[in-house]
């Protein structure tokens, strides 16, 4: 899925999922077929993938005592137009990052043509200058969000997709706070 979607976008490289205890990959499926995938990387002695080109920006958060994580390898079949499926993947990432690993800040490297989506739909903020990402041989922005901000948006909008009002973000399609609590308990019981 990742290679197919990245090649379709013209990105270089071979993108495989590595066996790494500091990364968790989630997938969304429809009738047994994978339609989306995304990986959450938790900071460790090995660092984050984004450190390769944005270490100076990310270190500012580490130096303030933040525990950082990153979203990588997002690929979603463009034929699937499900805000609910995409929001569910992001919400599970939030649970793993915030609730299970106690992260404070999340980063994502994005191509310039995708930047506004992450800013508008998920509340990310652009940091620093655009740089070239050698893993995909393409320009990239580093985007950041506080997981406090994500939590506030979930508490305010989560589970309201049937009546989102004027809210244009993905947050109404996230789980409700009560659903999140149940999912978190189940994930934590898995060990």
PEMO-V54211 format. One record per backbone hydrogen bond with DSSP energy under -1.0 kcal/mol. CO is the residue of the C=O (numbers start at 1). NH is the residue of the N-H. If there is no record, write none. Layout:
BEGIN
co = (CO & CO)
nh = (NH & NH)
END
This chain:
BEGIN
co = (1 & 2 & 3 & 4 & 5 & 6 & 7 & 18 & 20 & 22 & 24 & 26 & 28 & 28 & 30 & 33 & 35 & 36 & 37 & 38 & 39 & 40 & 41 & 44 & 48 & 49 & 50 & 50 & 51 & 54 & 55 & 58 & 58 & 59 & 61 & 62 & 67 & 67 & 68 & 69 & 70 & 72 & 75 & 77 & 82 & 83 & 84 & 85 & 86 & 87 & 88 & 89 & 90 & 91 & 92 & 93 & 94 & 95 & 96 & 97 & 104 & 105 & 106 & 107 & 108 & 110 & 111 & 114 & 115 & 116 & 117 & 118 & 118 & 121 & 125 & 131 & 133 & 133 & 136 & 138 & 140 & 141 & 142 & 143 & 144 & 145 & 146 & 147 & 148 & 149 & 150 & 151 & 152 & 153 & 154 & 157 & 160 & 164 & 170 & 171 & 172 & 174 & 176 & 177 & 178 & 179 & 180 & 181 & 182 & 183 & 184 & 185 & 188)
nh = (5 & 6 & 7 & 8 & 9 & 11 & 10 & 20 & 23 & 42 & 40 & 38 & 35 & 36 & 33 & 30 & 77 & 28 & 75 & 26 & 72 & 24 & 70 & 47 & 51 & 52 & 53 & 54 & 55 & 58 & 59 & 61 & 62 & 63 & 66 & 65 & 104 & 105 & 43 & 107 & 41 & 39 & 37 & 80 & 86 & 87 & 88 & 89 & 90 & 91 & 92 & 93 & 94 & 95 & 96 & 97 & 98 & 100 & 101 & 103 & 147 & 69 & 145 & 71 & 143 & 141 & 114 & 118 & 119 & 120 & 121 & 122 & 124 & 170 & 144 & 140 & 137 & 138 & 12 & 133 & 131 & 110 & 127 & 108 & 125 & 106 & 150 & 151 & 152 & 153 & 154 & 155 & 156 & 157 & 158 & 160 & 163 & 167 & 173 & 174 & 161 & 159 & 180 & 181 & 182 & 183 & 184 & 185 & 186 & 187 & 188 & 189 & 191)
END
